[in-house]
Amino acid sequence: MSMKKLGLTGRILIGMIAGGILGFVLNPFNVDGSWVNFFLIDGVFRVVGEFFVTSLMMLVVPLVFFSLVVGTCSLSDPSSLGRLGGKAIGLYLFTTAIAISIALSVAALIVKPGNNVGLERPGTGSFDASEAPSFVDVLVDMVPRNPIDAMAEGNMLQIIVFALLFGIAMALAGKPGERLKSVFDDVNEIIMKLVMLLMHVAPYGVFALMARVFGDLAGGELLQGLAKYFVTVLGLLLFHGFIVYPTLLSLMARMNPFTFIRKMGGNQVFAFSISSSNATIPVTLKTVKQRLGVDNSVASFTVPLGATINMDGTAIMQGVATVFIAQIYGIPLEFTDYLMVVATATLASVGTAGVPGVGLIMLAMVLNQVGLPVEGIALIIGVDRLLDMTRTAVNITGDAMVTTVIGKSEGKLDETVYNDPEAGLNVQSSNNS
């Protein structure tokens, strides 16, 4: 009874903390061949954690497709999609440019995390990054040759384009479109019910994921050597998520930023635990629609798009990592180099959409652009796991902020729902009963 009263967010938070503590306790015993490694870290925790994440990923494609089709065909004016898309992409790129500009300024002028390290340019050992496609290739590949293949591969940009076209066609088809829309509405509701069912086991999945993360954490000497870099990136991520986003929301939409942060708390904890923006899409969509009051016609477009191209957290990591790698190898960067980093990272947030390992690929692109050794990436991989989890929480917060701003500008934001602290909780409790 007490656990039910605690609420889903509280149970997930307890699972995350308990898993982290257990993983930390087991860490010294997690060596190759040990029973801790075989039965717990790579056994029970891996099975439970990966099962939970895979179950979430299973729902992403159908949820995005059906929700976006329903939202698109519900638009009174399908031509408004162009305006909606322009606002979304523009805001996402704007916040990314802000993120990396702040990161470069703080790292280069204030913290200087790599000063006085004095490593020689690497001659042996390297980080082998996959080659990222060009921006033109990404634009061409946005239209799927085979929509079924796009869904099977989870190519979000292609799924979004096909769903938009399908939704517009349904809106223009008259009676057949209306009949099909009722079916899509029902399927969309069933998928949301699946999301709620899966949330019942979320605390256990989060517990297993965190136990494995802390159980596998690298040794203390690595964390000590990169402490300044780690703290700098973490501090900037928190600043961007809790200061920059609320400020932009207050200035652009005139909405209470404290209400926004309070309602996004559960989503941020969940995203931190899962460490995947795509896997968090179902929960983000539910929060944005039921807790923040954004209409599905906006949310179903901007949230999946943000999960694909919004890389603010990654941009912050790139900015600090670029300065860090330049400083530890004693390679000076000019002002024009910093401008190049800002431009490359901002545009790459769209240009590398849908590519596996996107964060490291983008960083490799940035380093190459300013003549820094890509091998330097190997130095930060050891502490990147926890930072990656935090980046995900920041990214989904940006998705929700942009969605709220656009919803307000389009007249698709229910301010009564937004300002109601209990909004969306009744839906959850009724589903739980």
Buried (B, 14 or more C-beta within 10 A) or exposed (E): EEEEEBBBBBBBBBBBBBBBEBBBEBBEEBEEEEEBBEEBBBBEBBEBBBBBBEBBBBBBBBBBBBBBBBBBBBBEEBEEBEEBBEBBBEBBBEBBBBBBBBBBBBBBEEBBBBEEBEBEEBEEEEBEBEEBBEBEEBEEBBEBEEBEEBBEBBBBBBBBBBBBBBBBBBBEBEEEBEEBBEEBBEBBEEBBEBBBEBBEEBBBBBBBBBBBBBBBBBEEEBBEBBEBBBEBBBBBBEBBBBEBBBEBBBEBBEBBBEBBBEBBEBBBBBBBBBBBBBBBBBBBBBBBBBBBBBBBBBBBBBBBBBBBBBBBBBBBBBBBBBBBBBBBBEBEBEEEBBEBBBBBBBBBBBBBBBBEEBBBBBBBBBBEBBEBBBBBBBBBEBBBBBBBBBBBBBBBBBBBBBBBBBBBBBEBBBEEBBEBEEBBBEBBEEBEE
